[in-house]
Amino acid sequence: MKAILQRVTSASVTVDSNLVSSIGKGILVFAAVDRDDTPKEVESMAAKVLKMKMWPDDGGGAWRHSVQDIKGEVLCVSQFTLLASTKKGNKPDFHGAAGSDKAKELYDRFFAKVQELYDSGRVKNGVFQAMMQVGLVNDGPVSVDYHSNDAEVTLEIQTNPQKPSNTPGVALDQSSHGNLGESRGSGLPLSASLVE
């Protein structure tokens, strides 16, 4: 799942000239469901949205308060175009986005989880698959791009493996060669970007 969080002083969603939702100070969340997403990813994203520190504290310290800390509001808007691929040509490719049925099921779950983890009266929604006009006043401007796959991946690399036997007819112990799942030496963390 991918989301763009925008710190706003106000935001609204209009459909067919009718105001659907509006908020004051808080965050506008554009959210897209990936074709490989599961309930685990969307629930994790819901928690992340509410915990992201996007406001300063009273002493001027930057990035100290979340939307919950300031008792702000949240407006969630489904936007599959966040998952566009532009690697080839000039036409965006949306094959990375989930199909409409799965996307609606998981987006609704995401929205419900945000409501559950916060004050439901402070969490508003757009209209799934509608042609929406989204208005906002970005405060800063501050926008944060977050993907559920951004979490750090740590691999344990064996730094002191046994030397392979050169004796004919002796099988090698496979557990001591290149098994990243087990470590008998010291572990070195690697960022996700190094193993993708």
N, C-alpha and C positions, 0 to 999 in steps of 0.2 A: 504494500500500500504506500502511496505517495501523498504527501500533503504540503501545501504552502500555507504557512501561518502569517497573517498580516496583522500587525498591531494597529488598531484603529481607534478613532474618537467616535466614529459612527459608521454603520454599514446597513444595507438594506437589500432585499430581493423583491423585484416586481415581475409579475407574469401577466401578460395580456392587459397591461395598464393597471393591474390591481396590486396593491402592496400586500405581499405575502408575509414578510418578516422584517423586523428591524431591530437593531441594537444600538446602545450607546458605547461607552468606553469598554474595550475588550479586544477580542481577536476574531477575525474572519478566517475561516478554515476552508480552503479549497481541497477536496479530498478525491482521490482516484483509487479504484480497486484494481489491482494487478491480477492477471489470469491465474497466477500461482498462489494467490493469497488464501489464507484459511482464517477461521475465527480467531486464532491466536494472534495473527498479525494485526487484525483490525482492533482487537481489544487492547493490544499493546500500544497501538497508535492513539487510541482514545486517552489512555493514561498519559502518554507523552505530551499530547496537546495541552492538557491541563497543568502539567508540571513544568513546561518550558518557561524559563525565566526571561521575560521580555521587557520588564519595567525596572527602573531604578528604585532604590530605597529612599527613605526620607532624608538620609544623609548625602544623597547624590551618588551613591555607589551604583555603578551600572550593572544591569542584568542580574538583579537580586530578587525580583518578585514575579510570581506567576499570575495568571488570570485569576486563580483562586485566591491568592494573597490579597489582590486589590479588589476582590469581589466584583470583578468585571463580568461582562456577558460574552457569549460565544455564539457565532452564527456559522453553521456548517452548510457548505454548498458542494454537491457532487459535481466533479469536473473530470471526466475521463480523458480529456485532451492533455492533461498533465503527463500522461504516459506516451505521448507521441514520440516516435523515432524519426529523426531527420538525417540519418546516415546516408541515405541514397536519394538523390534527386531533390526536388523542391516541394514535393507533396508529402505532408506528414503521414506516417504509418502508425496505425493504432492497434496493431496485432498484439501488443503487449498488454492491452487492457482486457479485463474480464468481459465475458458476454453479458448482455443486459440482465438476464435472470439472476446469475450469480452476483453481478455487481450490485443489483438492488438489494438482494438478501444481505450481503456483507456490509454495504453502506448503511442500511437500516440498523444493522447490529452495531456498527460503529457509532452512529448517532445516539442510539439507545444507551450505549455504554458511557458516552460522554455525559448524558443526562443522569445516569445512575451514579456516576462518580462525583458529580457536582450537584448543583441546585437545578433541578429540571426546569424551573421557571426562568432561569437565566440562559438556557440553551435553546437556540432557535434553529430552524431548518429552512432550506430552500425546497424546490420541488424537483424530484428525481426525473431526469430525461425531458424536463420542460425547457423551452427557450426562455431563459431568464435574463433580466437586466439587473446586474449587480452594481450597486452604488457603494462607494466607500470613501472615507477620508482617512488616508494612511497617516499614522502618527509617527513622524520621524524623518523620512520613511523607515519603517522596520519591517522586513519580510524574512522569514526563515523557511528554507527548503528542507524537508525531512522525508526520508524513505525508510520503510521498516527494515530494509536490508542494510542500513547504515551501521548497525551495531558492530562492535569490534569482534573479530574472530581471532581466537588464540589457538595456536598449534603448539604441541609439545614436540620438540625436535631432539632426537637422541644425539648427544654431543660426544659420547664416549662408547661407541659401539664395539662389540667383540670383533676381532679380526677373523675373516673367513678362513676356514680350514683349507689347506692345499693338498691334504691327504686324499689320494684316489679312493673313491668308493664311500667317502664320508659325506653325508648330507649336511647341508648348511642349516643352521638354526634360523628359520625365517623370522622368528620373533625379534631378532637382533639387527635386521636389515631393513631400513626404510619404512618401518611401521610408524606412521605419524600418530596413530591412535594410542600408542603406549610409549611411555618414556621411562628409561632407567637412569637418564642423566639429568642435567639441569635443563629447565624449560625456558625457551625464548619466545616472548609474545610477538606475533606478526600482525600488522594491520590487515584489514580485509582487502585493501587494494593490492597487496602483494600476492594474494593467492587467488584472485579472480581470473 
